[in-house]
Amino acid sequence: MSGRGILDADMQTVGGWIADGTRWWLGQLRAMVPARLAEAMQPAASAVDYAPGPASFAPEPPRSKPWTVLLPPGLALVREVELPAVAPRALDAMVRLEADRLMPFPPGMAAVIAAVPETGGGAAKASGGRRLTTIAGLSPDAARTLAAAIADWPTPPVAVLAPLPDGGAIDLLPALARAGLVPDEAARARLWWTIVAALFALNLALIVWRDVAAIERLNDVIEQQQPALTVARRINGRIRADTALAGSVTAERKAGEPLALMGRVAAALPPGVWLQRWGWQDTALHLAGMRPPQSDVAGALRKAGFVTVRYADSAGESGAEAAGTPLGVPFDIVVSAPGAGKARP
């Protein structure tokens, strides 16, 4: 089958291909199971011979175990014809539609089934896309009599086998079920499996619906809480901004607080310096006082981070009064203290 043929096929044909592939795959899996294990998992059906004259079975079919009907030779009409090479399901439908032409039975209810015999590991093919097909059929009277005999037992057989000339057999039970003569156990099983699949799909749909409904309810709750969440975020943002502002103000006040500034100056001045005047305007500090003769006030303040703007003392002046002051050498200095003016009250 080419890719073009697959694309041109309808859904029914594709479904038949999928069904055939599934049956082949299951057959391969079944062939891989050991024979003893397969027998243990599925008990063998008892073979029962059917006598068409009295319409009875010998021996009697078991009532609690599966059983198979073996038809006598000659009861079912068997012939080989050339039919198109189609899928098994399509072949069965074609044979049912052409039963009047394929079998010498009068029009009416005739149980017919088709099968493809295996020859040399593959189906025997004829020319022109056709292949040899074995057809087995029961006359309407024989089919009704067999169905009446089967109906006398509580459980139907698992197969109704018609012998073939080459030694094989064809199962006529599906054809009897399609004709409505015996209960269609396969259709009943398909019905129950369909119900199970429908309930499973319904359960899955309910689960999906419940999940969708829960998500929608959660979205509704989120939308209802959105205004409060927005207000809370704004308040939290303002709190963070106020905290940052308070931290920056605290740091600036720590650097420019009057007492802190006085402590910096006191720590920077050399030992023995005595301040007589302290002036503060913006960032300018005006300090005046007495220092020991060997002390460097300007250098000590410069090391502490203060910038000297103006400095004057009387160390270079002449006169006994300036050089002989008991408290030291008078000095007058103006320095700039960076950051001192920001935190000043």
Buried (B, 14 or more C-beta within 10 A) or exposed (E): EEEEEEEEBEEEBEEBBEEBEEEEEEEEEEEEEEEEEEEEEEEEBBBBEBEBEEBEBEEEBEEEEBBBBBBEEEBBBBEEBBBEBBEBBBBBBBBBEBBEEBBEBEEEBBBBBBBBBEEEEEEBBBEEEBBBBBBBBBBBEBBBBBBEBBEEBEBBBBBBBBBBEEEEBBBBBBBBBBBEBBBBBEEEEEEEEEEEEEEEEEEEEEEEEEEEEEEEEEEEEEEEEEEEEEEEEEEEEEEEEEEEEEEEEEEEBEBBBBEBBBEBBEEBBBEEBEBEEBEBEEBBBBBBBBBBEEBEBBEBBBEBEBEBEEBEBBEEEEEEEBEEEEEBBBBBBBBBBEEBBEBBE
